[in-house]
Amino acid sequence: MSGYSSGNKFYKVSQVRHQLLAANSVVVAGRTRQVKRIMTYKQSWMQYYYYEPMERLEYQIDQQRRQQIAQQILSETCTIS
């Protein structure tokens, strides 16, 4: 299953049944779904398309939380003049 250059590749379950164990169905949100294809990937694909976007999202959410906390602190302070 290696040798592909794009970083990821999709296979029909019937194509890979003899090479690896793949489930015929999975349960998602309490409902059974049929597995028709599986995706194989290289670590570089996972890094570029999953880990890095998740890290950027985490950073954005963290920045928003920090801004909310800062605004909350400023709104709770008392200024005496």
N, C-alpha and C positions, 0 to 999 in steps of 0.2 A: 504494500500500500504506500510505500515511500517512492520517491523519485519524481514527484510532482513539484513544479517550481512556483506555483502561485501562492503557496502558503496554506491553502485549505482546499479541500475537495469534497464533493458530496457523492455518496454511494447509495444505491438502493440496498435495502437490507438483504434482499436475495443475492446480490452480488458478493457480499462479504460474509455470508453465513458460514462458509467453510474456513475463513481466516480468523474470525473473532466472534465472540459471543455478543449478540445484539438482541435486546428484548423486542418482542412483537408488539407490545403495548406498554404504556406508562400511565400513571395516574397524575393528572395535573388539575389542581384546584378541585379535587374530589371527583373528577370525571376521567374515565378511561379513554385514552387516545391511542390510535394505531400508529406505530412507528413505520414510516414508509422509506425514509432516507436517514442516513447518519452523516455527520460531517467530521472529517479528520482535519487536523491543522498542525502547523509547525509552531513552535514556541514564538518565533518572530511575528507570526500572524496574530497570535493571542496577545502579545505585548502591544502591538500597534493598534489593534482593533478593539481590545477589551481593557487591558490593564491601564494603558495611558488615558483613554477616555474616562475610565472610572476614577483615576487619580485627579483629573481635571475637575470632574464633577464633585468629588470630595472637597477639593480646594474651594470651589465656588460656594458650596453649602457652608463650609467652615467660615468663609468670609462673611456670608450673610448672617450667620449666627453671631459672629463678633460684632457686626454692625448693630444688630438688634440689641445685644447686651449693652453696647456703648450708649445707644439711644435710651435704653431703659435706665441706665445709671444717670444719664444727664437729666432725664425727666423726673427722677426721684430726688435730685439734689435741691437744696434750699439755698437761695442767695439772699443774703441780708445786706442791704446797702444803706 
